[in-house]
Amino acid sequence: MINIDMRAAGTTVIPYWKQMICADRAALSLRADVREHIAMAVKACGFKRLRQHGIFHDDMFVWPEQEKDFNFQYLFNNYDYYLETGIKPFVELSFLPRWLASDDKTVFTCKCPACPPKDFHAWRKLVSATVKALLNRYGADEVRNWHFEVWNEPNIPFFSGTQAQYFELYRHAADAVKSADSSLRIGGPATANFEPRPDGSYYPSWIEDFFSFCAKEKLPVDFVSTHPYPTNFPFDDRTKKLTRVVRDRAATFNDLSLLRRIVNGGPFPKIEIHCNEWGSSPGLPDRTHDHVFSATFHLENILRSHGLVDSLARWCLSDICEESLPGREEFHGGWGIVSAHGLKKPDFHAFSFLNRCGGVMLYNDWKEGAAAFRANGDTWQVLLYNHRHYANLDASWETPEGIEAMIGTGSSREFSLRLTGLPPGVRVKRSLLDCEHGWAEGAWRKMGAPDWPKGGQLAELRKLQEPCCSCRLLYTDGGSLSLNEKVSDLGVVFMEIERA
């Protein structure tokens, strides 16, 4: 029996899960369909900031040729839209215009230069001109609420240089940003993943080295950023390939706890911590991303890790994503919380449920899979979820059959709730998400899994993408209400309770 006093003082909710969302390259947000996905996610999930790669790539035309003037038309077009939609930019200063690249190393299908600049003073000029242009267009009061992050994952092949070269990149960028306005926020190192150590533990890449360098050189650090995926891809010397290592169920919680301890004990203990890429894995394709497993994975880890960091940003918002070739199927294991046609995946609903929760947390037990919240007035929310870890870590996640073998089969869970402190009558709206409700992939497969669903098919899938909702009026016994819920394997029940 779970007993919850709905009038208890509770604790203040820190909604760090909606402080940021990521969306591939900046140039893709010039597309109408990507903008529709952004607007839909901001409205339903409440995301506050948007982080993207490549504002300096040639397809944004900020400084396409050294002899030409700066051109911020596309960047302004994007940021105007974001602010109108209700989301602020989290400005990732990357990658480079081709003429500024020091070698021919590129990443992604669009071939973003992934190397140090051949001229660090030109890099500083590029950052400086961009920041000044943003201040001029949007005003200091607005831009001081933004963040400026130097590069993306410089510890892997997204940057062909050394750690020392990244630190030099940071030095020039920090000087450019702070020279434009000393109140602007600068940070990094935006490193990829936690690295395995010989004793089997995992440690955040470059973080302590970054702190030591900035403290020694008296460089500003307003936030630290890193990407704590609970899946790793170390290089196997035997096979000469990257191998997949899926870590244990507590990986995210342990990583964020360790990161908090490192920051608290370091030279910048008051800075923000932004884990601004995260999800069940950075792998592609990974059919987990389309599965109901992803919804319960996110709920458990987000609620378990509450209070540890300032943001935990899902990678990424949309399956319109060109880090690799665009997916050939509507549900292909892409990173997005929505498909290429904007169909909502189960984890979209998980973020939507969290966004509808109130600002006071009354109960939170990830082992039970239960949390309760109170909003202003006579309004409450109860969230029940039935998560478990993978059953077979060696199975493939690249095919529908493989991911079902990897996830395996679990059992339903019985929840008995006793809620006290309620008014005499309440209206309970119940939303159900599981393998049969709120997950359109099954219906898509019954259609023959069309790569590009047609209009009528999309209309049908849009109906089936929503959780099953019901509403009933209940009378309490002296303010007490008993509820019994059976939540299926990897299922979610979200209840919104209000005075009748």
N, C-alpha and C positions, 0 to 999 in steps of 0.2 A: 504494500500500500504506500503510495506517495501522498503525503500530506502537505498542502500548500496553503498558507494564510495569505489570501489575496489582498489583505489590508496591511501586511507587514511593511516595515520601513524599506527593506530590500537594499540593493546597491545600485549605484548609477551605472547604466549601460554605456560602455565605450564602443561605439559602432565602427570599430577599426576595419571591419570587413568591407565597408562601402566607401572608405576614404579614397580609393583609387581602383581603376580598371585599366587594362592595357588594350591597345588595338594596333596591331602590326605597324605598317609604315604610315607616316603623315600624309603622303600623297594619296593613299587609298581613301582618306576621309574627304577628299574632294568629290567622291562618287556619291550619287543620290542614295543608292541602296545602303551603303555603309552609314550614311547620316541617319537613315531611317532606323537602323539597328542601334545607333548611339542614343537617339531620342527615346526609343522604346525601352532600352535598358536604364536610362537615367530616370524615366518616369516610374517604372515598375520596381527597380532595385535601389534607386536613390544614390547612385554613385556620384562622388563629389569631384574627382579629378580623373583626367585621362592622360595616360602616358603612351607615347609612340616613338618608334625609331625614325631616324633619317630625315630630320628637318633640314639638314645641310646636303642631302643627296641631290644630284643634278636634276632629278625630276621635280624638285621644289623650286629650282631656279633662284635660290637666294644669292649665290655668287658663282654662276656657271663658268665665268672666265675671269682671270685675274685683272685683265685690262678693262673690264666692264663694271658698271655701278652695281650696288646691291639692289635686289628686287624682292620685296616682301609681299607681293601680291597674293601668292598662294598661301603663305603662312598666315597672313591677316585674314584671308577668306576662311581658313579653318578655325582660327581662334575666335573670330566674330561669331561663327556658328556655335562653337562650344559654349561661349558665354550666354548667347541667346537661349540655348537649350538648358542651361543651368549647371554646367560642369566647367571646372577650371582646368587649364593646361598644367600638367606636370612635365616641364620642358626637359626632354632628354637631348643634350647637346651632342648630336651624332648625325650621319657619319662624316664624310668629307666630300666636297666637290672633286671630280676626277683630277682636275689640274693641280690640286693641293696634295694629292696622295704621294707618299714616298716610295711605294712599290705597287705591283699590279695585283696584290691580294684583294679579293672581293668575297662577299657573302651574299646569300639569298639569290633568288631567281633574277632580281633586278640589278644584281651586281653592285652592291654598295661597297665602296672602298673601305677596307677593314685594316687599316694600317696607321702608323703615326703620320702626322703632316710632315711634308718635306721642309716646311718653314713654320716654326712655332710662333713667330711673330705674326705671320699671316693668320694662323689659327686664332691668336688673341684678337686680331683685328676683326675677324669674322664673328667671334662671340660678342665682342664689344659692340659692333654695329647692330647686331641682332637685338641685344638687350636694350640698347638705347632706342631702337625703333619700337620695341614693345612698350617701353615706358612712355614714349611720345604718343603712341596710339591709345593705350589703355589707361594711362595714368599711374603714378607711383602707388596710390592707395590700393589699386587693384592688383598690380603686379607683385607687390610685397606679400600677397597671399599665395603666390605661386612658388614653385620649387624649380631650381635649375640643377640638373644632374649631368655629370660629365661621363659621357659614353655609355655603352652597353656591353656588359660581360667582357671586359678586357683581359680576363684570365684564360679565355679560350680563343679559338680562331676568329672571333669577331674583332680581334686586335692582334696584328702580327708583331707588334713591338714587345718590348720587355716591360717588366713592372716599373723599372726606373723611367722608361719613356712614358708610361701612363701617368706616373706621378708628375712628370714635367708637363704633360697635357693638362693635368688638373691644376697645376700651379698657374699656368697662363689663363686658363678659364676662370679660376677663382679671382684672379686679379682683375680680369675684364669685367666680371659681374659686379664685384664689390666697388670697383671704380665708378661704375655707372650709378650705383645706389648701394650704400653700405648696409642697408636694411634688407636687401634681397637675400634669399636663402640659397646656399650652394652646398652640394654634397656629392658623395660617391661611396665606394668605387663601383657600385652596380655589378658586382661579381656574380658569376654563375655557380650555383650549387654549393653544398658543403662537401669538403674533400675527406675521403677515408684516411684514417691513420693506421699504423701497424697494429695498434691495440684493438682495432675494430670500431673505435669512436669516429665521429665526424666533426669537422671543424670548419668554420666559415673562411672562405678563401680571401686572403689579402687584408682582412679587416684590421687586425692588429698592426700589420706593417703599414697600412694606410694611416692609422692613428699616429704611429710613431713618427712617420715622415712629416705629417702635417704639424704635429706638436713641435718637432725639432726645427722645422722651417717657419714656424709661426704662421701657418696658413689657416684660413677660416674653414670650419666644418660645422654646418648647421644641421645636417642630417647624415646618417649613414644608410646606404642601401645595399641590398644583396637579395639573392633569389634562392630561397630554401626549398627547392623541390625535394620530396621524399623519395625520389628515384635518381640514381646516379648512373653515369655512363663512363666508367674508368677504361683506360686503354689497356688491352690485354696483350702483353708482350709475346705470349705464345701464339695467339692467332693473328696478331697485328691488327686487331679490330677493336672498336668500342663495344663493350659488353654491357648489358642491362643489369643493374642491381636494384631490386625493389626492396626498400628498407622496411622496418617493422612498423606496426600501427602507431607507435608513439613518436615516430621520427620528427614530424612537424613540431609537436609540443616540445620535445627535447631540444630541437634546433633553436626555436624562439627563446626558450629559457636560457640556453647557453649564450645566445646573442645578447640578451638583456644583461646577463652577468658581466660579459666582456665590456659592454658600454658603460655600465655602472662603475666598473673598476678601472676604466681607462681615463685618458686625459680630457675627454669630452663627455662627461657623465650626464649632461643635461640635454643632449641633442635628441632629435627625433630618430626613430628607427623605422625605415620603410622597407618592407619585404615586398618589393614592387614587381615581382613575377612569382607566381606560385600556382599550383594545381596538383592533381594526382600524379602527373608526370610531364616532363617537357618533350616526351616522345611523339613522333608523328610518322604514320598514323597510330593512334592508340584508341581503340574502340571504347575504352573506359570513358572517354570524354563525352560520348553520346549516351551513356548508360545511366540508369537510375542509381547505380553504384556511386556515380560522381556526386549526386545530390546529397546522399547520406555521408559520403566522405567529407564534403565541404562543411556540412552542419556539425559533424562531430569535432573536426579539427578546429573550426572557428570558435565554437563554444568552449571547447577544452582549453584553448590558448588565450582566452579573453584576458585583456589587461597586460599582455606581455610586450606588444609592439604597437606602433602608431598606425601602421597599415599592413594589410596582407592582401595583395592585389592579384586577382585571378588573371592568368594568361590563358586566353584573352577573350575579347568581347564577341568577335564574329569569325565565322569560318571563311569569310572573304579575307584571305591571308596569303601573302605571296613569299613567305620565307622559303618555302619550297613551291613546287608547281601547285596551282590550285587543285583542290580535290575534285575527282571525277564523279563522285556520288553525293547525293544530298546528305547522307549520313555516312561519313568515311573515316571517322576518328579524328576529325579536326579539333583544333584547340578551342574553338569558340563556344560560348554559352548559347549562341543561336547559329543555325545553319546558314548556308549561303543565301537561301531565300527568306531568312529571318524566322524560321521555325524555332520555337523555344525548346531548348533541351531541358532535361530534368534539373540540372544545376541552376538554370535561370530561375526556376521556381523556388529553389532553395534560397537564393539571394532575395527574391521577391518576398518570401515569407519573413525572412529576417528583417527586411526593410519595414514591414508592417508591425513589428514588435515595438512595444513602448520603451520608454527611457529608464524604467526601473526594473531590475532583475530580481525576481522573487525566489527563483529556484533554478539551479543549473547543475546537472549531474550527467556527465557524458557517458558514464558507465551504464546508467539507467537508460540513457537516450531521451532525456526529458529536460525541458526548460520552461519557465513561466515568466511573464512580464506584465507590467502594468503601465498603461499610458495615462494621460491626464483624464481626470474624471472617472466615471464608472466604465472603464474599458480595459480588458485584459486579453492576453494571448497565451496559449499553451502550445508548445511544439514537442511532438513525439517523433522519434526517428529510430530505425532499426538497422544500424550499420554493423558491419563486420569486416575483417580483413580478407585479403585474397585467399582463396583456397589452394591454388596451385601456382606458385611464383615462376615456374619454368614454362608455363604455357605461353603461346603466342598471344599478343594483344592486337595483332594487325588484321585479324579476320573476325567476323561475327562468331564463328565456331570457336576460335581460339580464345576470345575474351570471355565467352560463357564458361569455357573450361577453366580459365584463370580465376574468374570470380567464383565459380562453383555454385552450390545450392545451400541455402541456409534455411532457417525456420522462422516462423512468425513469433511475435513477442506479445505477451499479455500485459497491459497497463491497467492498474487500478488506482484511480485518483480520488482524493477527498479534498475538495476545495472549500475553504471556509472564508467568512467575511464578505460574502456576496449579498446583493440586494434580494428581495423576496422573489422576483422574477427576472430571468435573464434570457437573452436571445443568443444562441450559440450557432455560429457559422462554421461549418467543418469543411476543410479542403483536404482531399486525399490524393497523394502522389505515390504511385507504385508501378509495377510492371504492366498493369492493365489500365492505369489512369494517368493522364498528364505526360505520356511518353509516346510521341507520334511515330517512332521508328518502326514499331511492330506493324502498324497500319501501312506504312510506306513499303515494307517488305511484302505484305500481302498484295500490294499493287504491282509487284514485280520488281521492286527497288529501282524505279526509273532514275537515271542519272539526273535528268532535269524534269521534275514533275510539271505537268501542264496546269493551266488555270484551274480546271475543275478538281484536279487531284490536290493542288495546293489548298484550295478552299476546304476540301474535306480534311486534310491534314491539320489545317489551322483550328478546326473544331476539336480535333482529337488531341491537340497539344496541351489543352488546358486541364488542370486537375479537376476531379469530380467534386462538386460543391453541393452542400445541403444546408438547410437552416431549420432550426426548431426552437420552440419556446419551452423553457423549463422552469419549474417552480422549485425553490430551494426549501430546505427544512431548517428554519432558523438561521438562514444564511449559509447553510452547508449543502454542498452538491457532490454526489458520488457519481463518477463516470468510469465506465469500463471500455477500453479500446483494445482491439486486436490489430496490431500493425504487422503487415506481411513482411517477409524478408526484403530488406533494402527499401522499405516503404517509409512514408512520412505522413503524419496526420497533423494538420495545423488548425487550431481552434481559435476563433475570435469571439470573445464573450463581451456582451454589453448589457446594461440595464434595459429591461423590456419596457 
